[in-house]
Amino acid sequence: MSAATALSAGPLERVELVLDFHQHGPLRCAAVILEPVDGCPALECCIPVAELLIGA
């Protein structure tokens, strides 16, 4: 991913790091760390790949 590309999981959630990809039944998912937001710490979570957005 280039410096000009951002990966997000929603309007307020930017992905800091993708840890891995895996399957939950039929869903292809990504284990990610979300960037800290408004003083809240970074959060590790699992997000369906279809819900990840690539933006500039």
MODELLER restraints for C-alpha pairs under 7 A, 6 or more apart:
rsr = mdl.restraints
at = mdl.atoms
rsr.add(forms.Gaussian(group=physical.xy_distance, feature=features.Distance(at['CA:4:A'], at['CA:56:A']), mean=5.50, stdev=0.5))
rsr.add(forms.Gaussian(group=physical.xy_distance, feature=features.Distance(at['CA:5:A'], at['CA:54:A']), mean=6.93, stdev=0.5))
rsr.add(forms.Gaussian(group=physical.xy_distance, feature=features.Distance(at['CA:5:A'], at['CA:55:A']), mean=5.72, stdev=0.5))
rsr.add(forms.Gaussian(group=physical.xy_distance, feature=features.Distance(at['CA:5:A'], at['CA:56:A']), mean=4.46, stdev=0.5))
rsr.add(forms.Gaussian(group=physical.xy_distance, feature=features.Distance(at['CA:6:A'], at['CA:54:A']), mean=5.86, stdev=0.5))
rsr.add(forms.Gaussian(group=physical.xy_distance, feature=features.Distance(at['CA:6:A'], at['CA:55:A']), mean=5.15, stdev=0.5))
rsr.add(forms.Gaussian(group=physical.xy_distance, feature=features.Distance(at['CA:6:A'], at['CA:56:A']), mean=5.70, stdev=0.5))
rsr.add(forms.Gaussian(group=physical.xy_distance, feature=features.Distance(at['CA:7:A'], at['CA:14:A']), mean=6.08, stdev=0.5))
rsr.add(forms.Gaussian(group=physical.xy_distance, feature=features.Distance(at['CA:7:A'], at['CA:15:A']), mean=5.45, stdev=0.5))
rsr.add(forms.Gaussian(group=physical.xy_distance, feature=features.Distance(at['CA:7:A'], at['CA:52:A']), mean=6.78, stdev=0.5))
rsr.add(forms.Gaussian(group=physical.xy_distance, feature=features.Distance(at['CA:7:A'], at['CA:53:A']), mean=5.67, stdev=0.5))
rsr.add(forms.Gaussian(group=physical.xy_distance, feature=features.Distance(at['CA:7:A'], at['CA:54:A']), mean=4.67, stdev=0.5))
rsr.add(forms.Gaussian(group=physical.xy_distance, feature=features.Distance(at['CA:7:A'], at['CA:55:A']), mean=6.27, stdev=0.5))
rsr.add(forms.Gaussian(group=physical.xy_distance, feature=features.Distance(at['CA:8:A'], at['CA:14:A']), mean=4.22, stdev=0.5))
rsr.add(forms.Gaussian(group=physical.xy_distance, feature=features.Distance(at['CA:8:A'], at['CA:15:A']), mean=5.21, stdev=0.5))
rsr.add(forms.Gaussian(group=physical.xy_distance, feature=features.Distance(at['CA:8:A'], at['CA:52:A']), mean=5.77, stdev=0.5))
rsr.add(forms.Gaussian(group=physical.xy_distance, feature=features.Distance(at['CA:8:A'], at['CA:53:A']), mean=5.13, stdev=0.5))
rsr.add(forms.Gaussian(group=physical.xy_distance, feature=features.Distance(at['CA:8:A'], at['CA:54:A']), mean=6.46, stdev=0.5))
rsr.add(forms.Gaussian(group=physical.xy_distance, feature=features.Distance(at['CA:9:A'], at['CA:15:A']), mean=6.74, stdev=0.5))
rsr.add(forms.Gaussian(group=physical.xy_distance, feature=features.Distance(at['CA:9:A'], at['CA:51:A']), mean=6.25, stdev=0.5))
rsr.add(forms.Gaussian(group=physical.xy_distance, feature=features.Distance(at['CA:9:A'], at['CA:52:A']), mean=4.85, stdev=0.5))
rsr.add(forms.Gaussian(group=physical.xy_distance, feature=features.Distance(at['CA:9:A'], at['CA:53:A']), mean=6.15, stdev=0.5))
rsr.add(forms.Gaussian(group=physical.xy_distance, feature=features.Distance(at['CA:13:A'], at['CA:34:A']), mean=6.38, stdev=0.5))
rsr.add(forms.Gaussian(group=physical.xy_distance, feature=features.Distance(at['CA:14:A'], at['CA:34:A']), mean=5.68, stdev=0.5))
rsr.add(forms.Gaussian(group=physical.xy_distance, feature=features.Distance(at['CA:14:A'], at['CA:35:A']), mean=5.63, stdev=0.5))
rsr.add(forms.Gaussian(group=physical.xy_distance, feature=features.Distance(at['CA:15:A'], at['CA:32:A']), mean=6.56, stdev=0.5))
rsr.add(forms.Gaussian(group=physical.xy_distance, feature=features.Distance(at['CA:15:A'], at['CA:33:A']), mean=5.95, stdev=0.5))
rsr.add(forms.Gaussian(group=physical.xy_distance, feature=features.Distance(at['CA:15:A'], at['CA:34:A']), mean=4.44, stdev=0.5))
rsr.add(forms.Gaussian(group=physical.xy_distance, feature=features.Distance(at['CA:15:A'], at['CA:35:A']), mean=5.83, stdev=0.5))
rsr.add(forms.Gaussian(group=physical.xy_distance, feature=features.Distance(at['CA:16:A'], at['CA:33:A']), mean=5.51, stdev=0.5))
rsr.add(forms.Gaussian(group=physical.xy_distance, feature=features.Distance(at['CA:16:A'], at['CA:34:A']), mean=5.24, stdev=0.5))
rsr.add(forms.Gaussian(group=physical.xy_distance, feature=features.Distance(at['CA:16:A'], at['CA:35:A']), mean=5.04, stdev=0.5))
rsr.add(forms.Gaussian(group=physical.xy_distance, feature=features.Distance(at['CA:17:A'], at['CA:32:A']), mean=5.64, stdev=0.5))
rsr.add(forms.Gaussian(group=physical.xy_distance, feature=features.Distance(at['CA:17:A'], at['CA:33:A']), mean=5.18, stdev=0.5))
rsr.add(forms.Gaussian(group=physical.xy_distance, feature=features.Distance(at['CA:18:A'], at['CA:30:A']), mean=6.81, stdev=0.5))
rsr.add(forms.Gaussian(group=physical.xy_distance, feature=features.Distance(at['CA:18:A'], at['CA:31:A']), mean=6.11, stdev=0.5))
rsr.add(forms.Gaussian(group=physical.xy_distance, feature=features.Distance(at['CA:18:A'], at['CA:32:A']), mean=4.43, stdev=0.5))
rsr.add(forms.Gaussian(group=physical.xy_distance, feature=features.Distance(at['CA:18:A'], at['CA:33:A']), mean=6.51, stdev=0.5))
rsr.add(forms.Gaussian(group=physical.xy_distance, feature=features.Distance(at['CA:19:A'], at['CA:31:A']), mean=5.33, stdev=0.5))
rsr.add(forms.Gaussian(group=physical.xy_distance, feature=features.Distance(at['CA:19:A'], at['CA:32:A']), mean=5.44, stdev=0.5))
rsr.add(forms.Gaussian(group=physical.xy_distance, feature=features.Distance(at['CA:20:A'], at['CA:30:A']), mean=5.73, stdev=0.5))
rsr.add(forms.Gaussian(group=physical.xy_distance, feature=features.Distance(at['CA:20:A'], at['CA:31:A']), mean=5.35, stdev=0.5))
rsr.add(forms.Gaussian(group=physical.xy_distance, feature=features.Distance(at['CA:21:A'], at['CA:29:A']), mean=5.63, stdev=0.5))
rsr.add(forms.Gaussian(group=physical.xy_distance, feature=features.Distance(at['CA:21:A'], at['CA:30:A']), mean=4.41, stdev=0.5))
rsr.add(forms.Gaussian(group=physical.xy_distance, feature=features.Distance(at['CA:21:A'], at['CA:31:A']), mean=6.27, stdev=0.5))
rsr.add(forms.Gaussian(group=physical.xy_distance, feature=features.Distance(at['CA:22:A'], at['CA:28:A']), mean=5.92, stdev=0.5))
rsr.add(forms.Gaussian(group=physical.xy_distance, feature=features.Distance(at['CA:22:A'], at['CA:29:A']), mean=5.36, stdev=0.5))
rsr.add(forms.Gaussian(group=physical.xy_distance, feature=features.Distance(at['CA:22:A'], at['CA:30:A']), mean=6.33, stdev=0.5))
rsr.add(forms.Gaussian(group=physical.xy_distance, feature=features.Distance(at['CA:23:A'], at['CA:29:A']), mean=5.82, stdev=0.5))
rsr.add(forms.Gaussian(group=physical.xy_distance, feature=features.Distance(at['CA:27:A'], at['CA:48:A']), mean=6.49, stdev=0.5))
rsr.add(forms.Gaussian(group=physical.xy_distance, feature=features.Distance(at['CA:28:A'], at['CA:48:A']), mean=5.93, stdev=0.5))
rsr.add(forms.Gaussian(group=physical.xy_distance, feature=features.Distance(at['CA:28:A'], at['CA:49:A']), mean=5.83, stdev=0.5))
rsr.add(forms.Gaussian(group=physical.xy_distance, feature=features.Distance(at['CA:29:A'], at['CA:46:A']), mean=6.43, stdev=0.5))
rsr.add(forms.Gaussian(group=physical.xy_distance, feature=features.Distance(at['CA:29:A'], at['CA:47:A']), mean=5.47, stdev=0.5))
rsr.add(forms.Gaussian(group=physical.xy_distance, feature=features.Distance(at['CA:29:A'], at['CA:48:A']), mean=4.15, stdev=0.5))
rsr.add(forms.Gaussian(group=physical.xy_distance, feature=features.Distance(at['CA:29:A'], at['CA:49:A']), mean=4.93, stdev=0.5))
rsr.add(forms.Gaussian(group=physical.xy_distance, feature=features.Distance(at['CA:30:A'], at['CA:46:A']), mean=5.58, stdev=0.5))
rsr.add(forms.Gaussian(group=physical.xy_distance, feature=features.Distance(at['CA:30:A'], at['CA:47:A']), mean=5.40, stdev=0.5))
rsr.add(forms.Gaussian(group=physical.xy_distance, feature=features.Distance(at['CA:30:A'], at['CA:48:A']), mean=6.22, stdev=0.5))
rsr.add(forms.Gaussian(group=physical.xy_distance, feature=features.Distance(at['CA:30:A'], at['CA:49:A']), mean=5.90, stdev=0.5))
rsr.add(forms.Gaussian(group=physical.xy_distance, feature=features.Distance(at['CA:31:A'], at['CA:45:A']), mean=5.72, stdev=0.5))
rsr.add(forms.Gaussian(group=physical.xy_distance, feature=features.Distance(at['CA:31:A'], at['CA:46:A']), mean=4.45, stdev=0.5))
rsr.add(forms.Gaussian(group=physical.xy_distance, feature=features.Distance(at['CA:31:A'], at['CA:47:A']), mean=6.52, stdev=0.5))
rsr.add(forms.Gaussian(group=physical.xy_distance, feature=features.Distance(at['CA:32:A'], at['CA:44:A']), mean=5.63, stdev=0.5))
rsr.add(forms.Gaussian(group=physical.xy_distance, feature=features.Distance(at['CA:32:A'], at['CA:45:A']), mean=5.57, stdev=0.5))
rsr.add(forms.Gaussian(group=physical.xy_distance, feature=features.Distance(at['CA:32:A'], at['CA:46:A']), mean=6.21, stdev=0.5))
rsr.add(forms.Gaussian(group=physical.xy_distance, feature=features.Distance(at['CA:33:A'], at['CA:42:A']), mean=6.47, stdev=0.5))
rsr.add(forms.Gaussian(group=physical.xy_distance, feature=features.Distance(at['CA:33:A'], at['CA:43:A']), mean=5.41, stdev=0.5))
rsr.add(forms.Gaussian(group=physical.xy_distance, feature=features.Distance(at['CA:33:A'], at['CA:44:A']), mean=4.27, stdev=0.5))
rsr.add(forms.Gaussian(group=physical.xy_distance, feature=features.Distance(at['CA:33:A'], at['CA:45:A']), mean=6.38, stdev=0.5))
rsr.add(forms.Gaussian(group=physical.xy_distance, feature=features.Distance(at['CA:34:A'], at['CA:42:A']), mean=5.52, stdev=0.5))
rsr.add(forms.Gaussian(group=physical.xy_distance, feature=features.Distance(at['CA:34:A'], at['CA:43:A']), mean=5.18, stdev=0.5))
rsr.add(forms.Gaussian(group=physical.xy_distance, feature=features.Distance(at['CA:34:A'], at['CA:44:A']), mean=6.29, stdev=0.5))
rsr.add(forms.Gaussian(group=physical.xy_distance, feature=features.Distance(at['CA:35:A'], at['CA:42:A']), mean=5.05, stdev=0.5))
rsr.add(forms.Gaussian(group=physical.xy_distance, feature=features.Distance(at['CA:36:A'], at['CA:42:A']), mean=4.29, stdev=0.5))
